[in-house]
């Protein structure tokens, strides 16, 4: 009989990071094992990228040592960040009220993910849009090619790519709300939800 000393099968590990701000839920990262999809902003472009994830931020012992929440007391209009970690039967959901670097380890996790090298761009699996006609005094950006999506909820096929190009153009505002004007002069508040 063969005895393997010190052998332990690799436990499946996953991590989901998302931001909540102004009523929007913004997926930041979805990790399975040592690969993940991460929201990155590079210059004026926001996009999702496939990245390699190091073991150092997936160590279960580091996650077990964390509190359930961390609070930043300056300012009331700060986003909250959620880190949902799973390793085998262990699960930890940590919330930071304010920037993730309130906890040095979570700050390291966040920066490691968002600064990782982009292997390739990834179009989200699902995008849902909401449309609300609004009246604004200021001039709104013209809808242009996005008018093809007007009134559509879940977008598919070529429309999914077009909605993703809207996310890339407007970044964070795509989730919290962008005001656009259609060809008839009506203005719309458009918000997007993304599933990775």
C-alpha positions as CSV (number, residue, x, y, z in Angstrom):
1,X,0.0,0.0,0.0
2,X,1.4,3.4,-1.0
3,X,1.3,6.0,1.7
4,X,1.7,9.6,0.7
5,X,3.0,11.7,3.6
6,X,2.1,15.3,3.6
7,X,-0.2,15.0,0.6
8,X,-3.4,17.0,0.7
9,X,-5.6,17.3,-2.4
10,X,-6.0,20.8,-3.8
11,X,-9.1,22.4,-2.3
12,X,-11.2,24.3,-4.8
13,X,-11.0,28.1,-4.1
14,X,-13.1,30.9,-5.4
15,X,-13.3,34.6,-4.7
16,X,-16.0,37.1,-5.8
17,X,-15.4,40.8,-5.3
18,X,-18.1,43.4,-5.9
19,X,-18.7,47.1,-5.1
20,X,-22.0,48.6,-4.1
21,X,-22.4,52.4,-4.7
22,X,-25.4,54.7,-5.4
23,X,-27.7,51.7,-5.6
24,X,-25.6,49.9,-8.2
25,X,-23.8,46.5,-7.8
26,X,-20.5,46.5,-9.7
27,X,-18.7,43.2,-10.2
28,X,-15.0,43.8,-9.7
29,X,-13.6,40.2,-9.9
30,X,-14.6,36.6,-10.2
31,X,-11.9,34.1,-9.4
32,X,-11.9,30.3,-9.7
33,X,-8.6,28.7,-8.7
34,X,-5.7,30.7,-10.1
35,X,-7.6,32.4,-12.9
36,X,-10.1,35.2,-12.8
37,X,-12.0,37.9,-14.7
38,X,-11.3,41.4,-13.3
39,X,-12.8,44.9,-14.1
40,X,-9.9,47.1,-15.0
41,X,-9.7,50.8,-15.9
42,X,-6.7,51.7,-18.1
43,X,-6.6,55.3,-19.1
44,X,-10.1,56.2,-20.3
45,X,-11.1,52.6,-21.1
46,X,-12.9,50.3,-18.6
47,X,-13.0,46.6,-19.5
48,X,-13.1,43.1,-18.1
49,X,-9.9,41.1,-18.4
50,X,-8.8,37.5,-17.8
51,X,-5.9,37.5,-15.4
52,X,-3.7,35.1,-13.5
53,X,-4.2,35.1,-9.7
54,X,-1.4,34.3,-7.3
55,X,-1.8,31.8,-4.4
56,X,-0.7,34.5,-2.0
57,X,-4.2,36.2,-2.0
58,X,-6.0,32.9,-1.8
59,X,-4.5,31.4,1.4
60,X,-7.4,30.2,3.6
61,X,-5.5,31.0,6.8
62,X,-5.3,34.7,5.8
63,X,-9.0,34.8,5.1
64,X,-9.9,33.0,8.4
65,X,-8.0,35.7,10.3
66,X,-10.2,38.6,8.9
67,X,-13.0,40.3,10.6
68,X,-16.5,40.3,9.0
69,X,-16.4,44.0,8.4
70,X,-14.1,47.0,8.3
71,X,-15.3,50.6,8.6
72,X,-13.9,53.9,7.3
73,X,-15.5,56.7,9.3
74,X,-14.8,59.7,7.1
75,X,-17.5,60.5,4.6
76,X,-20.9,59.0,4.2
77,X,-21.1,58.6,0.4
78,X,-18.4,56.0,0.2
79,X,-18.8,52.7,-1.7
80,X,-18.9,49.3,0.1
81,X,-16.8,46.5,-1.1
82,X,-17.8,42.8,-0.7
83,X,-15.2,40.0,-0.7
84,X,-16.9,36.5,-0.8
85,X,-14.2,33.8,-0.4
86,X,-14.7,30.0,-0.5
87,X,-12.2,27.2,0.0
88,X,-13.7,23.8,0.3
89,X,-16.3,23.9,3.1
90,X,-15.0,27.3,4.4
91,X,-16.7,30.5,3.4
92,X,-16.0,34.1,4.4
93,X,-17.9,37.2,3.4
94,X,-16.1,40.4,4.4
95,X,-17.5,43.9,3.8
96,X,-15.4,47.1,3.8
97,X,-17.4,50.3,4.3
98,X,-15.0,52.5,2.4
99,X,-11.9,51.6,0.4
100,X,-10.6,48.0,0.6
101,X,-7.2,49.1,2.0
102,X,-8.8,49.7,5.4
103,X,-7.5,46.1,5.9
104,X,-3.9,45.8,4.6
105,X,-4.6,42.2,3.4
106,X,-7.8,43.2,1.5
107,X,-6.0,46.2,0.1
108,X,-3.3,43.9,-1.2
109,X,-6.0,41.5,-2.6
110,X,-7.8,44.3,-4.4
111,X,-4.6,45.9,-5.9
112,X,-3.2,42.5,-6.9
113,X,-6.4,41.7,-8.8
114,X,-7.0,45.1,-10.4
115,X,-3.3,45.6,-11.4
116,X,-2.8,42.1,-12.8
117,X,-1.7,41.8,-16.4
118,X,-4.5,41.4,-18.8
119,X,-4.2,38.1,-20.7
120,X,-7.2,38.9,-22.9
121,X,-10.4,41.0,-22.8
122,X,-13.6,39.2,-21.8
123,X,-17.1,40.2,-22.7
124,X,-19.5,39.6,-19.7
125,X,-21.9,36.6,-20.0
126,X,-24.9,38.8,-19.4
127,X,-25.8,42.5,-19.5
128,X,-29.2,43.8,-18.4
129,X,-30.1,47.5,-19.1
130,X,-32.7,49.7,-17.5
131,X,-34.1,52.7,-19.3
132,X,-35.9,55.6,-17.7
133,X,-37.0,58.7,-19.6
134,X,-35.8,61.8,-17.6
135,X,-36.0,65.5,-18.2
136,X,-32.7,67.4,-17.7
137,X,-31.7,71.0,-18.1
138,X,-28.2,70.3,-19.1
139,X,-27.2,69.0,-22.5
140,X,-27.0,65.2,-22.6
141,X,-24.5,63.1,-24.7
142,X,-26.1,61.9,-28.0
143,X,-27.1,58.2,-27.9
144,X,-25.6,57.5,-31.3
145,X,-25.2,53.8,-32.1
146,X,-26.6,52.9,-28.6
147,X,-30.0,53.9,-29.8
148,X,-30.3,50.4,-31.2
149,X,-30.5,49.2,-27.6
150,X,-33.2,51.7,-26.5
151,X,-35.8,50.0,-24.4
152,X,-34.1,46.6,-24.4
153,X,-33.6,44.8,-21.1
154,X,-31.4,41.7,-21.5
155,X,-29.1,42.1,-24.5
156,X,-27.8,39.2,-26.5
157,X,-25.5,38.5,-29.5
158,X,-24.3,41.6,-31.3
159,X,-26.4,43.8,-28.9
160,X,-24.3,42.3,-26.0
161,X,-21.1,43.5,-27.6
162,X,-22.7,46.9,-28.2
163,X,-23.8,47.2,-24.6
164,X,-20.3,46.1,-23.5
165,X,-18.9,48.9,-25.6
166,X,-21.1,51.3,-23.6
167,X,-19.6,50.0,-20.4
168,X,-16.1,50.4,-21.8
169,X,-16.9,54.0,-22.8
170,X,-18.7,55.2,-19.6
171,X,-17.0,53.0,-17.0
172,X,-18.4,53.4,-13.5
173,X,-21.2,55.6,-14.7
174,X,-22.5,52.7,-16.8
175,X,-23.5,51.0,-13.5
176,X,-24.7,54.1,-11.6
177,X,-26.4,55.8,-14.5
178,X,-25.6,57.6,-17.8
179,X,-27.9,60.3,-19.3
180,X,-28.1,60.0,-23.1
181,X,-30.2,61.8,-25.7
182,X,-31.9,59.9,-28.5
183,X,-32.4,61.1,-32.1
184,X,-35.8,62.6,-31.2
185,X,-34.4,64.8,-28.4
186,X,-35.7,62.7,-25.5
187,X,-33.3,62.0,-22.7
188,X,-32.9,58.7,-20.9
189,X,-31.2,57.5,-17.7
190,X,-29.5,54.2,-18.7
191,X,-28.1,51.8,-16.1
192,X,-26.4,48.5,-16.7
193,X,-26.1,45.3,-14.6
194,X,-23.4,42.7,-15.4
195,X,-23.0,39.0,-14.7
196,X,-19.6,37.5,-15.2
